[in-house]
Amino acid sequence: MNELVLYLLQSGISLTLLYGVYWIFLRKDTFFLVNRTFLVASVMFSLLFPLLQLKWIFPAEVTSTYYVVLDAVTVNATKIETTFAKNLTAMQVLLVVYLTGIAIFTIRFIFQLMQLAFLVYKNGISKHEGLRIVFIDSNYSPFSFFNLIFINRKEINQQNIKEIITHEQVHIRQNHSADLILLEIMTIVQWFNPFVWFYRTSLKSVHEFLADQGVLLKGYNPVNYQNLLIGQYMGIQVNDLTNNFNHSLLKKRITMMTKSKSNYFAKLKVLLVTPVAFFLVVAFTVSPVVKTVAQVDKQTQKVEAKSQSPQDGDQNELFTVVENMPKFPGGEEARAKFFAENIKYPEAARKAGVQGTCYVTFVIEADGSTSNVKVLRGIGGGCDEEAVRVIQSMPKWEPGTQRGKAVRVQFNMPVKFSLGEGDKKVIEGYEIKPGTLPPPPPPPSQQPDKK
């Protein structure tokens, strides 16, 4: 779960930063092919980069203090509560929501493919002047998908049909449909990220700029072609997997067709901005794996840590963060059940009204056993000893691993002892809360006469 969250976070940061660079520096230029390459590379980079372990980028030593603190166990005099069970439920809810979104957008993607397949199955593929054309009866605007062109039968004899076909041929020749499939994959993975939808709009617009540019380079009259775009504007778009002739942002497309070519400075800007943008993404998203060697200062009961890039060392090295963290047998719910069944509120502490949180540190050895159980901060009354006793009695964990090798991993764990309202005591008619003393008796002058 942690790995998934980290991946989505790094991927989202990458998408955001790179799109920001495109929006600020590149979107107004007429280097449409460069813009398309930048957007597609940004999507691919954001999908794949977080999966890579680029430790060689930052080989320098990293110094930090980091501790893995397990969720607290709350011990009452009458029952055991485990806050991490509630946290686990929240994480499960988020995971269900995320997976539900993935399922919805995956079904949407499959439905769009089936919709196109149905059009092909229903109408068949015709060969026309070396092109693979699907003639349809529905009022769809002309569109293409990979090497297929979909055109309404009534439009094949129109005067401007050559411009339409030339437009769709550019989409086919430059393989724009592959970009749209990539966008669908990114949408499935990052459906909750608004920048995914910005990418969709921008990349499809760039596709249309390229297709319009290709038509004009063939020598067709710009004014007639722009009038054709206006005439086709009301056609229906079949779905998001297709490059439609009447793609929206018509005004912007016409502006781009009449805009003068970007100058030398714009070319230089592209050469400078692109590598800097990707370097910034690496700097913001890469998080080198660190090894933390922890020691307990017995006098101050503070944990001091010194971290460095992980290297293969002896078996006594102590980690706090590893690639695969140790796991309690059966998971967090099993850990909650274990403490609920084994830990007890010490009677002496209950009678004395002792309550609070003690912090215990322990090590899960390479064989999964528990060792070095120590109290970092205690509350007395036998509570510290009880927390240590139960932690020492834990069954063997599934050991943590670093680079495929089982290693020793340290955890810190808070154990909270709390007395509830039901544990109040009544002494000689006075109600006392745990940890308080009864009020002093009234002075003799105010005591009632005994007769």
N, C-alpha and C positions, 0 to 999 in steps of 0.2 A: 504493500500500500504506500509506504513512504517513497519507494522508487517511482511509483506512478505519479505521485504528487510532484516530486522533483522534476520528472520528465516534462509534465504538463506546464510547470512553472517556467522551466528553462525554454521550452518551445514557445510559450506565449511571450516571454520577454524578447526572444529573438524575432518573432513576427512583428511585435510592436516597434522595436527599434528600427528594423529594416524598412518597414512601411513608412515610418516617420522620415527616414532619409529619402525615400522615393517621393513622398508628398512634398517635402521642402525643396529638394534640389532637382528632381528629374521630371516630374509629371507635366510640366509646361513645355518641355523640349520636343522637337520633332524627330528625335532619334528613336523611332518607335520600336525598331528591332532591339536596340540596346535596352529600352525600358522593359520590353517583354522578357528579355534574357535576365534582367535584374530581378523582376518579380518572380519568375519561375525559379531562379536560383535561390531567392529568399525563402520560398515555400519549401523547396527540397532541403535547403540548409537547416531550416527550423524543424523539419521532421526528423532529420538524420543526425544532426550535430549533437543533440543531448544524449543520443545513444552511444556516442563514442567516449572512450576514456582517454582524453588527450593530456595525460600526465606530463608529457614531454614539453608542453607549452610553457609551464611554470615549474621548472625543476628546482627553483630556490626553496630554501627551508621556510616553512610556514609556522608561525608561532601563534598559538591560540589556547584559550582555556574553554574546554567543552566537556560537559558531563551528560551522560544519559541518565535522566532521573525517571524511574518508574512511577506510574500513577499511584497515588497514595491509597493506603488502606485505612479506613476509619473503624476503630474498635470502640463499641459502646459496651456498657456493663451488661446489657441484655441481648445485643445483637451485633453483627458485623456488617458494615457497609463498605462497598468497594466503589470508589469514584471512577476507577478506570473502566468498570463495566458500562457506566453511562457514557464515558468518552468513546468507548468502542462502538456503542450503539450509534452515536452521532457520526462516526466515521463510516459505519455501515450505511447509514442513510445517505450520506454524500456519495458513496460509491454506487448505491442503487440509482440515485438521480443521474449520475454521470453515465452509467451503463444504459439507463433508459434512453438518454439522449443519443448515445451511440446507436442503439437499436432503431430508434425512430429515423435517424438520418441514413442508416444503412438500408432500411426498408425503402426509404425515399429514393435512394440511389438505384436500388434494384428495380423499383417501379418505373423509373425513368428509362432504364435500359429496356425493360419489357415493353414499354410504350413505343419505343423506336423499333424494336423487333416486330411488334404487331403491325406497325405501318408497312414495314418491309414485307412481312408475310402476307398482308392483305392486298397490297398493290403490286408486289413483285419489283424486280430490278430490270430496267430497260437500258439498252446501249444506245447512246445518241452522240454521234460525232466523237466517239472514243471515250465518252463519259459514262459513268454509272449513275443513272438517274432513277429516282422513285417518283412516279407521277401520282399525286394524291388528290382527292376530291375535297378535302376539308379546307377551310379558309385560313390555312397557315401561311405565314410569310415564308418566302424561300429560305431554306437553311441547309446546312451541311453537317455531316457527322462522319469523321474520318474520310473515307473515299467515296461517300455517297452524297448526292445532291437531291434534296427533296423540293419539288416544285409542283404547284397546282397545275392541273392539266390545262386550264383555261389560259395560263400565262405563257405557255411555250411558244405561241405564235405572236406574242407582243413585240412591238418595235424595239424595245430596250432589253429584250431577253439576253442578248449577248453580254451587256454590262453586268446583269445579275449573275450569269454563269461565271463570268470572269472574276467577280467578287468572291463567289463561293470557291472557285479554283484556288485562289490565294489561300483561303483557310485550309484547303486540303493539302496544298503543296507545302505549306509551312507547319502542318500537323498541329493546328490549334486545338483539335479535339483532345490530344494527349494532355495539353495544359489543363483543360476543363476536368478531365478525369483526375488529375493530380489535385485540383482544387476540391473536388468532391471528397477525396481521401482526407485532405486537411480539414474539411468541414466536419467529417465524421469524428476525427480525433479531437478537434478544438471547437466543437459546435457552440460552446459557451463564450468563446472569445469574439468580441465585436470586430476585431481587426481581420478576422477571416472573411467577413462579409465585405469589408473594404477592399481586400485583395480580389474578391470575385468581381466586384464592380470595375475596379481599375484594370484588371487583366483582360476582361471581356471588352472593355473600351479600347484598349491597345490593339486587340485583335481586329476590331473594326477599323481603327486608324490604318493598320497595315493593309487590310483588304481594300479600303478606299484608295490608299496610295498605289496599290497594285493596279487598280482599274485605271487611274489617271496616267500611270506610266505606260499603259497600253495605247495611249493616245486618244482616249474617249473625251468628248467635250465635257468640261467640268460643270457647266451650267445645266446641261441636259441630265448629267448624272445626279446632281443635287436635286433637281426636280423629280427624278425617279425615286430618290430616297424619300422625298416628301410624299409622293404618291403611294409608296409602299408602307408608310408609317403605321397604318391602321391594321395591318395583318396581325394574326395571333401568333404568339411564340409557343412552340410545342412544350419545351421544358428547358432547364438550365444546362443540359448537356450539349446543347446545339449552338452553333454560330448562326444567328439569324440575320437576314439581310436588313431588317428594320430595327436592329438593336437600338435601344433608347439612347438618350443623350444626342439626339439628332443635331441640335444646335451646335454642340461642341464638336461633332464630327465635321460639320460644314466649316466651322472656324479653323479646325486643324488642316482642312484641305486648302484653305486660302491663306494660311499662315506662312510667312517666309521661313526658310530653312534656318535651323539653329546655327550659330556662328562658331568660330574656332574656340572661343572661350567656353562655350557649352561642351565641346568635345573634351577640352582639358579638364573641365569640371567633372565629367563622367569618369575620366581616368583617375582623378584624385579621390573622388567621393567613394567609389565602389570598394577599393581595398580598405579604406579607413572605416567604412561602415561595418564590414565583416569583422575587422579587428576589434571594434568596439563591442560587437555582439559577443565575441569570444571572451573579452575582458569582463563583461557583465554576467555571463552565464556559466562560464567554466568554474567549477568548484573542486579544486584538487582534493583528493582523498588524503586525510591526515591521520597520522598515528599519534595517539596521546598516551604518554607514560605518566601514570598518576601515582602519587605518594601521599600518605597520610601523616601529617605533622601531629604527633601524639600530644604535644603540649597545647597547641592552639586548636586542635581538632578541625583544622581546615585542610581541604584537599588542594594540593599544588600540582599543576600540570605543565608539562613541557611537550609541545607537539612538533613533529617534523614529518617530512614526506616519508611514507612507509617504505621500508626496505626489509629484505629478508634478514632476520636476526636470530638470536637464540630463543629457546622455547620459554624463557622466563619473562620475555617482554610483555608488558601489560598495556592493553588497548582500552580505550573508551568508545571509539568509533571504528567499526570494521565494515567490510563490504556486506557481509551477511551477519546480522546481529544474533546472539543466542536467543533461543525460544524456549519458553516453559512448555513441558510436554502437555499437549492438548490446547495450547494457546492461552490468551489472556483470561478467557472465561474459566478455564481450569485453574489458573492461578488464583482467581477470585474465590473459587470454591475451596481450594486448598487452605487459604487463610481463614475463610469462614468456618471451616471444620476444625482448625487446629489452634488458632490463637485465642487466648482468654484474657479478660481484664483482670489483672492481679487484685486479689481481695484486699491486700494492704493498701494499694493505691486507691481502690474504690472507697474504703472506709475513711481514708485521709483526704479524699476529695482531690487527688492528684489527677490532672488531665493536661493534655498538650500534645505536641508532635515531636517525636524523636526521629532522628535521621540516621539511617544505618547504611554503611557501605559494605559491599561484598564483591567477590570475584567469582565468575563462572570460569572454571578451568577448561583446558583444552579437551578434557574427557567429559565435560558436562557437570562435574561435581562443584559444590559450593565451598569456598574457602575464604579466609581473611575477613570474616564477618566482624565488623567493628562499629561502634556507636560514634558518629560524628558529633552529634549533639543530643543529649539526653534530657529526661524530665524526672527521673528517679521513681521511687515508689515501686520498684520491681518491673516497671513498664519496659525499660531498656532491655533488661534481661529476657523478658518474655518475647520481645521483638527479635532479639538475637537468636533465642532458642528456636523459634519457628522458622526463621530464615535458614538456620543451620540444618534443619530437618527437611528442607525441600528436596524433592526427588531430583535426579540428574536432569539437567537441561540438554537441549540440542545445542552443542557448542557453536560459537561463532567462528567464522572463517574469514581469512584475509588472503587473497590470491590463491584460493583453493586449499589453504592450510588452516587446520584448527588452531585457534589462539586463545589466550587468556583475555577476558573482557571484564571490566569493572562497571558496576552499577551503583547508583545511589537510590535509596528508597525511603520515603517518609511514611511513618506509621503513626496515625493520629489516635490518641486515646481520648474519648469524650464521654462525659457523664451527662445523661439526659435529665429531663424534668422528673422522670420517674425514680431517679436515684437520690432525690432530696431526702433529708432525714429530719425527723421531728424529735427534739430533745426537750423534755420538761415543758411541753406546750409551745416551744419556740420552733419555728420552721427555719432550718438552716440549709443553705446551698452548699454543695461540696466545696471544701477549701476555705470556709468561713468559720468563725467562732460564734457561739451564742452570745447575745448581749449580756452585759453584766447585770446582776440583780439590782433592784432599786435600793437607794440608801435607807437606813433603818428608820429615819423620820417619816418616810413615805410608805413603809410597810404597814399592812393592815393589822389592827390589834387582834390579838388572839384571845378570845374569851371562851 
